Amino acid sequence: MITVTGATGHLGRLVIAALTGRGVPAAGITAAVRHPDAAADLAAAGVRVVPADYDDPSTLPAAFAGTDRLLLISSNAVGARVAGHANVIRAAAAAGVGLLAYTSILHADTIDTLLAADHLATEAALRAAGVPYALLRNGWYTENYTAQIPTFLATGTIAGSAGTGRVSAATRADYAAAAAAVLTTDGQAGAVYELAGDDAFTLPELAAEITRQTGTEIRYQDLPQADYAALLTSVGVPAQMAEIYADADRAIAAGHLYEPGGTVTKLTGRPTTPLADAVAAALT
Ligand SMILES: NC(=O)c1ccc[n+]([C@@H]2O[C@H](COP(=O)([O-])OP(=O)(O)OC[C@H]3O[C@@H](n4cnc5c(N)ncnc54)[C@H](OP(=O)(O)O)[C@@H]3O)[C@@H](O)[C@H]2O)c1
Protein backbone atom coordinates (compact mmCIF):
# COMPACT_ATOMS: atom_id res chain seq x y z
CA MET A 1 0.00 0.00 0.00
CA ILE A 2 1.27 3.48 -0.93
CA THR A 3 -0.17 6.24 1.24
CA VAL A 4 -0.17 9.90 0.22
CA THR A 5 -0.89 12.58 2.81
CA GLY A 6 -2.24 15.98 1.79
CA ALA A 7 -3.90 14.14 -1.07
CA THR A 8 -6.62 16.76 -1.50
CA GLY A 9 -4.00 19.42 -2.25
CA HIS A 10 -2.66 20.33 -5.69
CA LEU A 11 0.48 18.19 -5.47
CA GLY A 12 -1.18 15.26 -3.70
CA ARG A 13 -3.81 14.86 -6.39
CA LEU A 14 -1.12 14.93 -9.08
CA VAL A 15 0.94 12.31 -7.21
CA ILE A 16 -2.04 9.97 -7.10
CA ALA A 17 -2.60 10.50 -10.83
CA ALA A 18 1.10 9.83 -11.46
CA LEU A 19 1.00 6.65 -9.36
CA THR A 20 -1.97 5.27 -11.30
CA GLY A 21 -0.19 6.37 -14.49
CA ARG A 22 2.73 4.14 -13.45
CA GLY A 23 0.35 1.21 -13.08
CA VAL A 24 -0.33 1.27 -9.35
CA PRO A 25 -3.94 0.11 -8.92
CA ALA A 26 -6.23 2.61 -7.19
CA ALA A 27 -6.91 -0.03 -4.51
CA GLY A 28 -3.19 0.02 -3.70
CA ILE A 29 -3.27 3.73 -2.87
CA THR A 30 -4.45 5.40 0.34
CA ALA A 31 -5.30 9.10 0.35
CA ALA A 32 -4.71 10.27 3.93
CA VAL A 33 -6.55 13.57 4.11
CA ARG A 34 -7.72 16.15 6.59
CA HIS A 35 -11.19 16.40 5.05
CA PRO A 36 -12.36 13.08 3.54
CA ASP A 37 -15.42 14.79 2.02
CA ALA A 38 -13.06 16.68 -0.27
CA ALA A 39 -11.72 13.36 -1.59
CA ALA A 40 -15.04 11.90 -2.74
CA ASP A 41 -13.76 11.78 -6.33
CA LEU A 42 -10.71 9.78 -5.25
CA ALA A 43 -12.89 7.34 -3.31
CA ALA A 44 -15.15 6.97 -6.35
CA ALA A 45 -12.06 6.09 -8.40
CA GLY A 46 -11.26 3.26 -5.96
CA VAL A 47 -8.60 4.97 -3.85
CA ARG A 48 -8.84 4.21 -0.12
CA VAL A 49 -9.62 7.50 1.63
CA VAL A 50 -8.86 7.83 5.34
CA PRO A 51 -8.89 10.78 7.75
CA ALA A 52 -5.43 12.00 8.78
CA ASP A 53 -4.75 15.35 10.40
CA TYR A 54 -1.05 16.03 11.07
CA ASP A 55 -2.08 18.03 14.13
CA ASP A 56 -4.30 15.26 15.57
CA PRO A 57 -2.03 12.26 16.27
CA SER A 58 -5.04 10.09 17.19
CA THR A 59 -6.02 10.01 13.49
CA LEU A 60 -2.67 8.73 12.22
CA PRO A 61 -2.22 5.07 13.36
CA ALA A 62 -5.34 3.86 11.54
CA ALA A 63 -4.43 5.94 8.50
CA PHE A 64 -0.97 4.39 8.19
CA ALA A 65 -1.78 0.78 9.16
CA GLY A 66 -0.70 -1.51 6.32
CA THR A 67 1.31 1.23 4.58
CA ASP A 68 4.50 0.08 2.86
CA ARG A 69 5.53 3.47 1.45
CA LEU A 70 4.31 6.85 2.62
CA LEU A 71 4.58 10.28 1.01
CA LEU A 72 4.44 13.08 3.58
CA ILE A 73 3.50 16.23 1.70
CA SER A 74 4.64 19.23 3.68
CA SER A 75 1.80 21.24 5.16
CA ASN A 76 1.07 24.70 3.81
CA ALA A 77 0.99 26.15 7.34
CA VAL A 78 4.41 27.80 6.95
CA GLY A 79 6.03 28.41 10.33
CA ALA A 80 3.54 26.19 12.19
CA ARG A 81 3.99 22.78 10.65
CA VAL A 82 6.99 21.07 12.23
CA ALA A 83 5.05 19.57 15.15
CA GLY A 84 2.46 18.12 12.78
CA HIS A 85 5.13 16.71 10.50
CA ALA A 86 6.81 15.15 13.54
CA ASN A 87 3.49 13.54 14.51
CA VAL A 88 3.29 11.96 11.05
CA ILE A 89 6.90 10.75 11.23
CA ARG A 90 6.39 9.17 14.67
CA ALA A 91 3.18 7.46 13.55
CA ALA A 92 4.84 6.17 10.38
CA ALA A 93 7.71 4.72 12.40
CA ALA A 94 5.28 3.09 14.84
CA ALA A 95 3.32 1.61 11.93
CA GLY A 96 6.49 0.06 10.51
CA VAL A 97 6.31 1.97 7.24
CA GLY A 98 9.07 0.76 4.92
CA LEU A 99 9.80 4.17 3.35
CA LEU A 100 8.74 7.69 4.20
CA ALA A 101 9.34 10.19 1.39
CA TYR A 102 9.10 13.85 2.44
CA THR A 103 8.63 16.90 0.21
CA SER A 104 11.37 19.22 1.44
CA ILE A 105 12.86 22.30 -0.24
CA LEU A 106 15.67 22.42 -2.81
CA HIS A 107 19.10 22.63 -1.17
CA ALA A 108 17.46 22.52 2.28
CA ASP A 109 20.76 22.19 4.09
CA THR A 110 22.54 25.05 2.31
CA ILE A 111 19.83 27.42 1.11
CA ASP A 112 19.69 30.74 2.93
CA THR A 113 15.96 31.44 3.20
CA LEU A 114 13.22 31.61 5.82
CA LEU A 115 11.21 28.90 4.05
CA ALA A 116 13.89 26.29 4.74
CA ALA A 117 13.61 26.32 8.53
CA ASP A 118 10.52 24.09 8.77
CA HIS A 119 11.97 21.69 6.22
CA LEU A 120 15.33 21.42 7.96
CA ALA A 121 13.58 20.71 11.27
CA THR A 122 11.44 18.04 9.61
CA GLU A 123 14.50 16.47 7.99
CA ALA A 124 16.12 16.35 11.45
CA ALA A 125 13.00 14.68 12.88
CA LEU A 126 13.20 12.09 10.11
CA ARG A 127 16.83 11.29 10.86
CA ALA A 128 15.99 10.89 14.56
CA ALA A 129 12.92 8.70 14.05
CA GLY A 130 14.68 5.67 12.66
CA VAL A 131 12.16 5.23 9.83
CA PRO A 132 13.70 4.61 6.39
CA TYR A 133 13.26 7.86 4.48
CA ALA A 134 13.92 9.65 1.21
CA LEU A 135 14.11 13.41 0.78
CA LEU A 136 12.32 14.94 -2.19
CA ARG A 137 13.79 18.42 -2.05
CA ASN A 138 11.45 20.20 -4.41
CA GLY A 139 12.47 23.41 -6.15
CA TRP A 140 10.19 26.29 -7.01
CA TYR A 141 6.84 25.57 -8.69
CA THR A 142 6.47 27.20 -12.11
CA GLU A 143 2.87 27.76 -11.05
CA ASN A 144 4.10 30.22 -8.42
CA TYR A 145 4.46 32.50 -11.45
CA THR A 146 1.95 31.26 -13.99
CA ALA A 147 -0.91 31.53 -11.47
CA GLN A 148 -0.16 35.26 -11.34
CA ILE A 149 -0.29 35.86 -15.09
CA PRO A 150 -3.69 37.64 -14.89
CA THR A 151 -2.15 40.11 -12.41
CA PHE A 152 0.96 40.53 -14.56
CA LEU A 153 -1.23 41.29 -17.57
CA ALA A 154 -3.44 43.69 -15.63
CA THR A 155 -0.49 45.67 -14.29
CA GLY A 156 2.01 45.20 -17.12
CA THR A 157 4.54 44.37 -14.44
CA ILE A 158 6.16 41.47 -12.64
CA ALA A 159 7.47 42.88 -9.37
CA GLY A 160 10.09 41.06 -7.33
CA SER A 161 13.49 41.13 -5.67
CA ALA A 162 15.04 38.27 -7.62
CA GLY A 163 17.19 40.45 -9.84
CA THR A 164 18.62 38.34 -12.63
CA GLY A 165 18.88 35.24 -10.48
CA ARG A 166 18.04 32.03 -12.31
CA VAL A 167 15.35 29.78 -10.86
CA SER A 168 15.14 26.13 -11.89
CA ALA A 169 11.38 25.88 -11.60
CA ALA A 170 9.32 22.85 -12.59
CA THR A 171 5.60 22.27 -12.58
CA ARG A 172 3.79 20.49 -9.79
CA ALA A 173 3.09 17.68 -12.27
CA ASP A 174 6.85 17.30 -12.82
CA TYR A 175 7.49 17.02 -9.07
CA ALA A 176 4.53 14.64 -8.71
CA ALA A 177 5.96 12.40 -11.42
CA ALA A 178 9.30 12.35 -9.60
CA ALA A 179 7.61 11.48 -6.31
CA ALA A 180 5.67 8.66 -7.96
CA ALA A 181 8.91 7.31 -9.44
CA VAL A 182 10.55 7.23 -6.00
CA LEU A 183 7.49 5.64 -4.39
CA THR A 184 7.38 2.85 -6.97
CA THR A 185 11.11 2.07 -7.09
CA ASP A 186 12.94 -0.19 -4.64
CA GLY A 187 16.07 0.83 -2.76
CA GLN A 188 15.17 4.45 -1.98
CA ALA A 189 16.04 4.51 1.75
CA GLY A 190 18.59 7.26 2.40
CA ALA A 191 18.15 8.92 -1.00
CA VAL A 192 18.30 12.72 -1.17
CA TYR A 193 16.96 14.22 -4.39
CA GLU A 194 17.51 17.85 -5.34
CA LEU A 195 14.52 18.18 -7.66
CA ALA A 196 14.18 21.03 -10.14
CA GLY A 197 13.36 21.95 -13.70
CA ASP A 198 15.76 21.22 -16.54
CA ASP A 199 15.72 24.84 -17.75
CA ALA A 200 16.28 27.77 -15.43
CA PHE A 201 14.94 31.26 -16.17
CA THR A 202 15.17 34.75 -14.75
CA LEU A 203 12.16 36.94 -14.00
CA PRO A 204 13.07 39.29 -16.90
CA GLU A 205 12.98 36.17 -19.12
CA LEU A 206 9.60 35.22 -17.65
CA ALA A 207 8.32 38.72 -18.49
CA ALA A 208 9.66 38.39 -22.03
CA GLU A 209 7.98 34.99 -22.51
CA ILE A 210 4.60 36.26 -21.36
CA THR A 211 5.04 39.31 -23.61
CA ARG A 212 5.89 37.05 -26.55
CA GLN A 213 2.85 34.82 -26.05
CA THR A 214 0.27 37.50 -25.28
CA GLY A 215 1.46 40.52 -27.26
CA THR A 216 1.04 42.54 -24.06
CA GLU A 217 4.22 44.27 -22.92
CA ILE A 218 5.20 42.95 -19.48
CA ARG A 219 8.29 44.32 -17.78
CA TYR A 220 10.12 43.05 -14.73
CA GLN A 221 10.46 45.63 -11.94
CA ASP A 222 13.21 44.75 -9.49
CA LEU A 223 12.69 46.17 -6.02
CA PRO A 224 14.70 46.17 -2.80
CA GLN A 225 13.55 43.27 -0.62
CA ALA A 226 11.79 45.50 1.93
CA ASP A 227 9.97 47.42 -0.82
CA TYR A 228 8.79 44.20 -2.44
CA ALA A 229 7.51 42.91 0.91
CA ALA A 230 5.71 46.24 1.43
CA LEU A 231 4.17 46.00 -2.04
CA LEU A 232 2.89 42.50 -1.27
CA THR A 233 1.32 43.60 2.03
CA SER A 234 -0.26 46.58 0.25
CA VAL A 235 -2.17 44.18 -2.00
CA GLY A 236 -3.38 42.06 0.92
CA VAL A 237 -0.66 39.44 1.43
CA PRO A 238 -0.32 38.77 5.19
CA ALA A 239 2.85 40.38 6.57
CA GLN A 240 4.50 37.08 7.51
CA MET A 241 4.00 35.62 4.04
CA ALA A 242 5.07 38.86 2.35
CA GLU A 243 8.33 38.70 4.28
CA ILE A 244 8.77 35.04 3.31
CA TYR A 245 8.09 35.67 -0.41
CA ALA A 246 10.46 38.63 -0.54
CA ASP A 247 13.08 36.61 1.30
CA ALA A 248 12.64 33.78 -1.21
CA ASP A 249 13.28 36.26 -4.02
CA ARG A 250 16.48 37.31 -2.29
CA ALA A 251 17.46 33.62 -2.27
CA ILE A 252 16.69 33.38 -6.00
CA ALA A 253 18.84 36.45 -6.66
CA ALA A 254 21.67 34.70 -4.82
CA GLY A 255 21.24 31.56 -6.95
CA HIS A 256 19.94 29.29 -4.18
CA LEU A 257 16.98 28.03 -6.24
CA TYR A 258 19.12 27.20 -9.26
CA GLU A 259 19.91 23.51 -9.73
CA PRO A 260 21.51 22.09 -12.86
CA GLY A 261 21.21 18.44 -11.82
CA GLY A 262 18.32 17.31 -14.03
CA THR A 263 17.22 14.95 -11.26
CA VAL A 264 13.50 15.07 -12.05
CA THR A 265 14.21 13.98 -15.61
CA LYS A 266 16.54 11.21 -14.42
CA LEU A 267 13.76 9.87 -12.19
CA THR A 268 10.88 10.22 -14.65
CA GLY A 269 12.65 9.58 -17.94
CA ARG A 270 11.13 12.66 -19.56
CA PRO A 271 12.08 16.35 -19.69
CA THR A 272 10.46 18.76 -17.27
CA THR A 273 7.84 21.14 -18.60
CA PRO A 274 9.47 24.06 -20.46
CA LEU A 275 8.53 27.56 -19.28
CA ALA A 276 6.94 28.32 -22.65
CA ASP A 277 4.62 25.31 -22.30
CA ALA A 278 3.68 26.21 -18.73
CA VAL A 279 2.87 29.79 -19.76
CA ALA A 280 0.85 28.55 -22.73
CA ALA A 281 -1.08 26.13 -20.52
CA ALA A 282 -1.87 28.89 -18.05
CA LEU A 283 -3.13 31.15 -20.84
CA THR A 284 -5.60 28.58 -22.19
N1 LIG B 1 8.01 24.34 -4.13
C1 LIG B 1 7.16 25.36 -4.14
O1 LIG B 1 7.29 26.33 -4.92
C2 LIG B 1 6.02 25.33 -3.21
C3 LIG B 1 5.02 26.28 -3.35
C4 LIG B 1 3.95 26.22 -2.48
C5 LIG B 1 3.91 25.23 -1.51
N2 LIG B 1 4.88 24.32 -1.41
C6 LIG B 1 4.88 23.24 -0.40
O2 LIG B 1 4.44 22.06 -1.06
C7 LIG B 1 3.27 21.56 -0.39
C8 LIG B 1 2.36 20.93 -1.41
O3 LIG B 1 2.04 21.87 -2.41
P1 LIG B 1 0.55 22.02 -2.91
O4 LIG B 1 0.61 22.92 -4.07
O5 LIG B 1 -0.11 20.69 -3.02
O6 LIG B 1 -0.11 22.80 -1.68
P2 LIG B 1 -1.66 22.78 -1.27
O7 LIG B 1 -2.51 22.62 -2.47
O8 LIG B 1 -1.86 23.98 -0.41
O9 LIG B 1 -1.80 21.45 -0.41
C9 LIG B 1 -1.32 21.36 0.90
C10 LIG B 1 -1.96 20.13 1.50
O10 LIG B 1 -1.50 20.01 2.85
C11 LIG B 1 -2.63 19.59 3.59
N3 LIG B 1 -2.49 19.92 5.00
C12 LIG B 1 -2.15 21.11 5.55
N4 LIG B 1 -2.17 21.00 6.88
C13 LIG B 1 -2.54 19.73 7.17
C14 LIG B 1 -2.76 19.02 8.38
N5 LIG B 1 -2.61 19.60 9.57
N6 LIG B 1 -3.12 17.73 8.29
C15 LIG B 1 -3.30 17.13 7.11
N7 LIG B 1 -3.12 17.75 5.92
C16 LIG B 1 -2.74 19.04 5.97
C17 LIG B 1 -3.80 20.35 2.99
O11 LIG B 1 -5.01 19.76 3.37
P3 LIG B 1 -6.45 20.35 2.90
O12 LIG B 1 -6.61 19.86 1.49
O13 LIG B 1 -7.38 19.76 3.86
O14 LIG B 1 -6.35 21.84 2.99
C18 LIG B 1 -3.49 20.21 1.52
O15 LIG B 1 -4.02 19.00 1.01
C19 LIG B 1 2.69 22.78 0.32
O16 LIG B 1 1.88 22.39 1.42
C20 LIG B 1 3.94 23.51 0.75
O17 LIG B 1 4.51 22.92 1.90
C21 LIG B 1 5.94 24.35 -2.24
Ligand as a Chemical Component Dictionary entry (heavy atoms), coordinates in Angstrom:
data_LIG
# 
_chem_comp.id                   LIG 
_chem_comp.type                 NON-POLYMER 
_chem_comp.pdbx_formal_charge   0 
_chem_comp.three_letter_code    LIG 
# 
loop_
_chem_comp_atom.comp_id 
_chem_comp_atom.atom_id 
_chem_comp_atom.alt_atom_id 
_chem_comp_atom.type_symbol 
_chem_comp_atom.charge 
_chem_comp_atom.model_Cartn_x 
_chem_comp_atom.model_Cartn_y 
_chem_comp_atom.model_Cartn_z 
_chem_comp_atom.pdbx_ordinal 
LIG N1  N1  N 0  8.010  24.336 -4.126 1  
LIG C1  C1  C 0  7.163  25.360 -4.141 2  
LIG O1  O1  O 0  7.291  26.329 -4.923 3  
LIG C2  C2  C 0  6.018  25.333 -3.212 4  
LIG C3  C3  C 0  5.016  26.283 -3.352 5  
LIG C4  C4  C 0  3.948  26.222 -2.478 6  
LIG C5  C5  C 0  3.906  25.230 -1.513 7  
LIG N2  N2  N 1  4.883  24.322 -1.410 8  
LIG C6  C6  C 0  4.883  23.240 -0.401 9  
LIG O2  O2  O 0  4.442  22.062 -1.062 10 
LIG C7  C7  C 0  3.273  21.555 -0.392 11 
LIG C8  C8  C 0  2.362  20.928 -1.405 12 
LIG O3  O3  O 0  2.039  21.873 -2.412 13 
LIG P1  P1  P 0  0.545  22.023 -2.905 14 
LIG O4  O4  O 0  0.609  22.917 -4.068 15 
LIG O5  O5  O -1 -0.106 20.692 -3.022 16 
LIG O6  O6  O 0  -0.110 22.804 -1.681 17 
LIG P2  P2  P 0  -1.660 22.783 -1.267 18 
LIG O7  O7  O 0  -2.506 22.618 -2.466 19 
LIG O8  O8  O 0  -1.858 23.976 -0.413 20 
LIG O9  O9  O 0  -1.797 21.452 -0.410 21 
LIG C9  C9  C 0  -1.325 21.362 0.900  22 
LIG C10 C10 C 0  -1.957 20.131 1.497  23 
LIG O10 O10 O 0  -1.505 20.006 2.848  24 
LIG C11 C11 C 0  -2.632 19.592 3.586  25 
LIG N3  N3  N 0  -2.491 19.922 4.996  26 
LIG C12 C12 C 0  -2.153 21.106 5.554  27 
LIG N4  N4  N 0  -2.166 20.999 6.877  28 
LIG C13 C13 C 0  -2.535 19.731 7.173  29 
LIG C14 C14 C 0  -2.759 19.024 8.380  30 
LIG N5  N5  N 0  -2.606 19.605 9.572  31 
LIG N6  N6  N 0  -3.124 17.732 8.295  32 
LIG C15 C15 C 0  -3.296 17.129 7.106  33 
LIG N7  N7  N 0  -3.123 17.751 5.925  34 
LIG C16 C16 C 0  -2.745 19.039 5.971  35 
LIG C17 C17 C 0  -3.795 20.354 2.990  36 
LIG O11 O11 O 0  -5.015 19.759 3.373  37 
LIG P3  P3  P 0  -6.448 20.347 2.903  38 
LIG O12 O12 O 0  -6.608 19.856 1.491  39 
LIG O13 O13 O 0  -7.377 19.759 3.858  40 
LIG O14 O14 O 0  -6.348 21.841 2.987  41 
LIG C18 C18 C 0  -3.487 20.206 1.517  42 
LIG O15 O15 O 0  -4.015 19.002 1.014  43 
LIG C19 C19 C 0  2.693  22.778 0.315  44 
LIG O16 O16 O 0  1.880  22.385 1.415  45 
LIG C20 C20 C 0  3.944  23.512 0.746  46 
LIG O17 O17 O 0  4.511  22.917 1.904  47 
LIG C21 C21 C 0  5.935  24.352 -2.242 48 
# 
loop_
_chem_comp_bond.comp_id 
_chem_comp_bond.atom_id_1 
_chem_comp_bond.atom_id_2 
_chem_comp_bond.value_order 
_chem_comp_bond.pdbx_ordinal 
LIG N1  C1  SING 1  
LIG C1  O1  DOUB 2  
LIG C1  C2  SING 3  
LIG C2  C3  SING 4  
LIG C2  C21 DOUB 5  
LIG C3  C4  DOUB 6  
LIG C4  C5  SING 7  
LIG C5  N2  DOUB 8  
LIG N2  C6  SING 9  
LIG N2  C21 SING 10 
LIG C6  O2  SING 11 
LIG C6  C20 SING 12 
LIG O2  C7  SING 13 
LIG C7  C8  SING 14 
LIG C7  C19 SING 15 
LIG C8  O3  SING 16 
LIG O3  P1  SING 17 
LIG P1  O4  DOUB 18 
LIG P1  O5  SING 19 
LIG P1  O6  SING 20 
LIG O6  P2  SING 21 
LIG P2  O7  DOUB 22 
LIG P2  O8  SING 23 
LIG P2  O9  SING 24 
LIG O9  C9  SING 25 
LIG C9  C10 SING 26 
LIG C10 O10 SING 27 
LIG C10 C18 SING 28 
LIG O10 C11 SING 29 
LIG C11 N3  SING 30 
LIG C11 C17 SING 31 
LIG N3  C12 SING 32 
LIG N3  C16 SING 33 
LIG C12 N4  DOUB 34 
LIG N4  C13 SING 35 
LIG C13 C14 SING 36 
LIG C13 C16 DOUB 37 
LIG C14 N5  SING 38 
LIG C14 N6  DOUB 39 
LIG N6  C15 SING 40 
LIG C15 N7  DOUB 41 
LIG N7  C16 SING 42 
LIG C17 O11 SING 43 
LIG C17 C18 SING 44 
LIG O11 P3  SING 45 
LIG P3  O12 DOUB 46 
LIG P3  O13 SING 47 
LIG P3  O14 SING 48 
LIG C18 O15 SING 49 
LIG C19 O16 SING 50 
LIG C19 C20 SING 51 
LIG C20 O17 SING 52 
# 
